[in-house]
Amino acid sequence: MTTSGPLPAVELLRPSPWKMLALLAICAGFVWMAVVIGERHLLIAWLCGGFFGLCALVALVSLLPGANHLRLDADGIELRSLFRVTRWGWRDVVRFGPTRVGLHTMVGIDFADHVDAAARLRRVNRGLTGFDGALPDTFGHKASVLAAKLETWRQAHA
């Protein structure tokens, strides 16, 4: 991806809220169904209602301001997911690229050899997707566009 000028000092990407709103609506529907069948199938109602109630809670939390973002700066990439922060320096990443995981196209990440965290899981991921890991969202971009943007940042600051 070519840029029309210098990169900004910081770029903050946020996920679209529509996926989480859709998940929240679907979960609310299943919780409602659990309430409806509660008298006839108590165990199923509790299991279904409990599971989808927790999923709805996760969707609600992810909609809170500051819960999720991807922050790019000269030092590296910061991924915030449900308020948990993971940070990689640009020298920790070898490449970004689009990859398919099931029906979804995501941004894959390959890490440098000196990054030894979760080596076993990275080998499994590489066998499944061709990458060591993947970002959990495309932050309002197509995966190929976001991967190119991240590659531009990595090459400029590595």
N, C-alpha and C positions, 0 to 999 in steps of 0.2 A: 504494500500500500504506500503510495506516495503522499506526502503531505504538501500543502500549498505554502507552508512556512514553518517556522520553528515550533516545536512542541510547547504547550503551556507548561508552567511550573508544576501544576497539579491538575489531574483530570479525575473527576469523580463520576462514576457510572452507577446508576441505580436500576434495579429490576423494575419491570412494569408491574403494577399492582393487580392487573387483570387476572393473571394466573392464580394468585392467592385468593382473590375475590371469587373466582370460579370454584376453587377448592373449598372455600368456606361455604358457598351455596350448596355444593354437592354434599358436604359433610352434614350441614344442617338438615338437608332432605333425608339422609340416612338416620340421623338422630330422631327426626320426626317419625320415620317409619318404625324405629325401635319402640318409641312410645306407643304407637298405634297397636303393635303386636304384643305389647308387654303383658297383657292379661292372658293371652293364649300360649305364648312361648317365652317364659320369664328369663331363662338362661340365655337364649339367643338375643333377646331384647337387651339384656345387660351387656353382653359381649359386644354386640353391634353398636349400641349407644355409647358404651365406654370408649371403644376404639375410635369411632368417628367423632366423638366429643373431644378426644385428645387431638385428633387431626385438626379439628376446627380451632382448638386453642393454639396450635402451632401456626395455623394460617393467620389468626388474629395477631399473634405476637410478631409475625413477619411483616405485617402491615404497619407496625409502629415506626415512627420516624427514627432513622439511625440504626434500624435492625439489620439491614443488608445493604452492602455496596461493594464496589470494586474501585479502589483508589490507586491511581498511577502517579508516580513522582520519580524524580531522578534517582532515588535510592532503590526503588523496586515496586512491587505490587502488593497491595494489602487487600485481602478478601475478608469481608465481614459478613457472617452468616448467622442469623439469630443471635446477634450481639457477640458472638465468638470471633476473635480476630486471628487470622493466619497471615504471616508476612513472609515474602520471599524477596531476596535481593535479585537484581537483574543477572548477576553472575551465577546465581543458583539455577537459572533456567536456561536450557539449551535451545528449545524451540516451542512455539505454539502452533497449533493447526486444528482445522475442523476434523471431527471424528463422529462416527455414529455409535450411539449406545441405545440399543433397541430401536425404537421408532424415532428417537430424538437425535438431532445433530447438536453436538456440544463442542466446546473449545478444549482440546487436549493439551496437556503440558508434559514436556520431557524435562527432567531435572538433570543437573550436572552430576558427574560421578562422585563429587565430594559431599553431596547431599545424601546422607545415609538413613534418614528417617523413613520408616515403614517400607523397608526394602522388599520384604516378601509380598506385601500388598501391591507394590509397584510392579513386580514381576507378573502378578496375576492380571493387573490392569493392562499391562503391555500386551499380554497374550490375547486379551479380549478386545482391546480397542486400538492397539498400536502405539499408545501413549502411556506414560507413567501415571497420569492422573487426568482429571478434567475439572473445569469450573462448573459449579452447580447451576449456573444461569448464563444467559447470553446478554443480559442487561440491556434489553431493548434493541439489540443488533442481531443480524444474521450471524451465525457462528463463523462463517468464512470472513466476514467483515471485521468482527471483533478479534479474531485470530490475527488478521493482517495488522490491525491497530496495535495489538500487543507486541507483535514482531517489530513494528516500527519503533515502539518505545524501547524494546529490549536492545535492538541494534544501535539506537542512539545513545544508550546509557550503559551498555555492557563493558 
